[in-house]
Amino acid sequence: MPYLLRKIGWAVLTIFIVIVLNFFLFRVLPGDPARAGIRDPRLTREAVEAIRVNFGLDKPVINCFQSLNPLEVGDCWVNPLETQFFIYMGNLLQGELGVSYHTKRPVADMLKEQLWNTLLLIGVGQILAIVVGMALGIVAAWKVRTPIDYIALLTSLTFWSLPTFWLGIILLFWGSNQWGLPTSGMGTAGATFATTREAWWDVGRHMLLPTLTYTIVFLGEYMLVMRSSLLDVLSEDYILTAKAKGLSNFRILKDHALQNGMLPMVTIIALNLGFTVGGAIQIETVFSWPGLGGAIFTAVGRKDYPMLQGAFLLIAVSVILANLLAELLYSYLDPRVERGK
C-alpha cells in the first residue's frame, strides 16, 4: 500500500507541474494571442480589444507579474482569483479547457470528439502490433540462430526503420490502386446505411490502411523487445533446470519464461499507449483521419493556442497515467520491485 500511495502521489505532483508549465508555455510565445490565427489587416484596435476581453486575455497572467499582453498597461496587483492563471485552474477543475480561437467551441468538447476517433484507430493498431509482435518475438527467441529467427529479425528491423509518413503514403497508393480501399476520412461522405452493421463495415474499410500502417510501425519494436527479453530469461539457470526435468517447451515458456520476459514489454506497451494518444499525427494527417493528431496539426497551422494547450495537456496526462500503470503492473509481475530489491 505505501508503494501504491507513493507512486500515485508522484503522478499527481507531476500532473500539477505539467499543468503549470502548460499554462505558461503558450503565454511566452511571441506575438499577440488575440491576433493568433487572424490575418485580416483590417482588424481594428477596438476589435482586437474585444477579442481580448472575450477570451479573458485582458486580465493579468498572474498576480505580482505584469500581464504578458503587449497592449495592456497598468498595475497588475489585483485579486489573485481574477488573474488568468487562477481562472484557468478553476476552469480546469470543472473540466473546462477554454474556447477555441477558430471554431469558438469549447476545447473539451472538441477534444472529446477527436479523442474517441484516435482511440479507435490506435486501439486496434496496438492490439494487432502487440499480438503479432510478441508472437514473432517468442518464436524468434525460441528458434534463435535459425532461419526463422533471421527472417523475423530482418523483417522487424525493416519495419522499425520505415518512416511513418512514407509508409503511410506507400500503403495509401497501394491500397487504393490494388484493392480500391478508401484513402481518407472515417466514413463515406453523404452515404446512408440501412443497418448499423453496414455503417461499421464502412468505418472498417476506412480504418484498414491507417491501422495497417500503425501496426507495421510498432510491430517491429515489440518483436525486438520481446525477443531480447526472452533470450535473457531463457539463459537463466532455472530454465535449464526445467528442461532437465523434462518439461515441454510450451510449459517452460508458459510457466517459467513468459512472465519474467513480459517485464520490459509492459513498460514499452504502457509508454507507447500514452505517447500514441497524440503521436498518430503523421498517420492521421496522411489518411485525413478525424482524430486528435489531425486536430493538433490543424491547430498549429491556425495558431489555435487554447486547442493546442488542451491537446498537449491531454497527451501529457496520458503519458503520466500510462507510466503509473506500467509501474503498478511491474510490481504485480515482479513483487521484488515493490519491496525495492
N, C-alpha and C positions, 0 to 999 in steps of 0.2 A: 504493500500500500504506500509506504513512503516513497518508493521508486516511482510509482504511478503519479502521485501528487507532485513530486519534484519535476517530472517531465511535463506534466500539464501546466505547472506554474511557469516553467521556462517558455513554453509555447505561447501562453497568454502574454507574457512580457515581450516576447519577440513580435507578436502581432501588434501590440501597442506601439513599439518603436517603429514598426513599418508604417502604421497609420500616421504617426507624426512626420516621418520622412516623406511619405506620400503627399501629405498636405503641403509641405513647403517646396517640394520638388517642382511643381508646376507654377509656383509663385515667384521663383527666382529666375525663370526663363526671361530672356529679353523680349521687349515689345509690350504692347498694351493688351491685357486679356480681353478687354471689351471690344477690341477690333479683331480678335482672333477669328480667322476664317472669313472675315468680311473684307472684300477687296473693292468695294464701291467707293471711288474717290469723292463722291458727292455726299458722303456721310458727314453731317454737321457735328459740331461740338455738343450741341444740345442732344442730338440723337445718341452720341457716344455716352453722354452722362446718363441718359435714360436707360440705356443698356446696362450701365454700371450699377445703377440703383436697382434695376430689375433682378440682377444676379447677385446682389449683395457685395459688389466689388467696391462700393463707396465707403465701406467700413474699414477701420484699421485691421491689419492682418492679425496682430496680437497686441495686447496691452503692453505699454512701455517701448514699443517699436513703432517707428513711423511707417505708415502704410506703404507698401511697395508700389502702389498705384502712382505712376509718374505725374498724373494730372491733379492729384489731391494734395492740398496743403493744409496746415493747421495742426492742432495738438492731438496726439493720439491717446492722451490719458483719459480713457473713457471706462465705462463699466466693462470689466473683462467679459461678461456674458454677452456683450453686444459686439464683440470682435469676430472676425471671420473664423478664427481657429475654434473658439468655443461654440459658435453656431454650427460649424462643421461637425464637431464632436457630438453635439446634441442631436443633430440630424442623423448622424451615423448610428447612434444608439437606438434610433427609431427606424432604422433600415433605409434611410434616405441618403442617396449619394449625389444629390444635386440634379440640375436640369441641363440637358444637352444644349450647347450653343446653337447647334444646327437644326435639330428637329423640334426643340422646345418641349421635349418629352422627358419624364423622369428617367434618369440614367439607370436606376434599379430595375425599372420595367423593361428597358431595352436590353440590359444585360441578362435578365431572366429569360427573355425570348431567345437570345442568341446562345446562351449557355446550354440550353436543352438540346439545340441542334448540334453543338460541338460535342456534348457528352454522348449523344447517339453515335456520332462518327468515330470518336476516339475510343468509346467503349467497345464497339465491335472490333475495331482495328487492334486494340490492345489485347483482347481475348484471343484473337487469332494469332497475333505475334507471340504471345506468351505460350500458348499451347504448342504451336508448331516449333518455336524456338527452343523450348525446353525439351521437346521430344527429340529434335535433332541433336541437341547438346548431350542428352543422355545416351543416345545411340553412338555418337562420335566418341564419347568418353569410354564407353564400354568396348568399342571396337577401335581403340586408339592404335595409331600407326598401321591402319589397314586402308584399302582403297575407299571404304565407306567413310572413314574419318577424314581422309584427304579431300574427298568430294564435298562433304558437309562443311569443312573448314574453308575451302576455296569459295564455296557459294556464299557463306556467311560474311566473309571478308569483302567479297564483291558487293553484296547488298549493303553492308555497313558503310562502304566508301562512296556510294552513289549520292550525289547532291539531290536533296529532296525536290526542289523545283524542277530540275532537269528530268528526274524520273517521272514526276507528275505530268510533264509536257509529253514525254515519250508515250506513257500509258494513255494519255488523252487522245493522241493521234492514232495509236494502235487500236484502242477500244472503239473509237468512233468509226474508223475505216473498216476494220475487220469484223466487228460484231454489231455495229450500229448502236452502240450504247450512248446515252445522253452525256454531254460534255460539261454541263453547267447547271447550277441550281439544285434545289432539293426535290422538285417535282415539275411535272409538265405544266407550263403556264396556260391557264384558261381551261384546263382539262377537267371534266366532271366524271365521277366514278359511281357506278351503281352500288358497289359494296365497299366496306372498309378494307376487305382483302385486296381488292384491285388498287385502292389508294396506297396501301403499304407496299404492294408489288411495284408500283411506280416509284415510290421512295427508294426501295431496294435497288432498282435499276440505276437510279441516280447516285446511290451510295457506292456502287460496286467499284468504280475506278478510284475515287479518293480513298476508300477503305483499303483497297489493294495496295495503293501507294503507301499508306500509313503502315500497313502490316509489313511490307518489304523493308521499310526504313528501320523498324525496330526489331525485326526478326533476327537479323544478323547479330545485333548486340546481345540479345537474350541467349542465343545459341552459344556464343563465345564465352559469356559469363558462366553459363550452366556447365559447359564442357570443362572449363578451367577449374571451377569449384569442385566438380565431381571427381576430376582427376586427383585433386589433393586429398579428397576423402578416401578414394579407392586405394590410395597408397598407405593408408593408416594400418597399424598392426591389427586392430580389431576386425578389419575387413579380411585380412589374411587368415585370422583365426576362424572367421565364419566360413571361409572357403575350405579350410582344413576340416571343419565339422561336416562338410558335405552338403551345405545348404545350397539350394538352387540359386541361379543368377537372379531370377525375379525376386526371390525373398531377400537376398542380400541388398539389392537395390531398394526394395520397398521398406524393409525394416531397419536397415543399418546405414545406408548411404544417402538416400534422398533427403531425409530430414536435416542432416548436417549440411548437405550440399545446397539446400534451399536458402541458407542464411544470406549469402550475397545477393541471391535473386530477389529476396524480399525487399532489400534496400533499393536495388535498381528499379524494381517494378513500382514501388511506392513513390520514389522520387520522379520517375517518368510520368506517373499519373498526375502528380502535381504540376510539373512543368508543361505537360502537353495540354492542359486546360487552355493555355494561351499560346502554346508552341506550335499549333497546327496552322499558323498564319500562312505559311507558304502553300500548304496543300489546299486550304480553303480559298486562297486567292487564285490559284491556278484553275480550280474547278468551280469558282464562283459559288462556293457553299456558304449559305447564310448563317455562319457561326460566329463565335467570339473572335477568332483570328481575323476573319474578314472585316468585322466591325472595328477592330483595332487599326487595321490597315487603312480603312476609310477615315477613321477619326484622326489619324496622323496627317493625312492629306488636307483635311478640313480644319486642323488645329482646334479640334473639339476637346479642350482641356478637361472639362468635367467627365466626359466619356472615357478619356484616357486614364484619368485619375481613378475612376471606379473600376475600370478593367484591370489596371495594374494592382490595385488593392485586392481584387478577387484572385488574381494569379498568385500574389504573394501569400495570401492566406491559404490557398490551396496547397502550395509547396510546404508551408509550415505544418499544416494538418497531415499532409502525406508523410512528412518526415517523422511526426509524432506517431503515426500509425505504424511506420516501419520499426521504430524503436520498441513499441509495445509488442509487435509481432516477434521481434528479435528476442525479447525477454521470454516470450511464451515458448519459442522453439528451442532456446538455449537458456535455461534458468541461471546459468553462471553469469550472464550479462546483468541480471537484476541484483545478484549478490556482489557485483563489482569485481569478479575474478577474471 
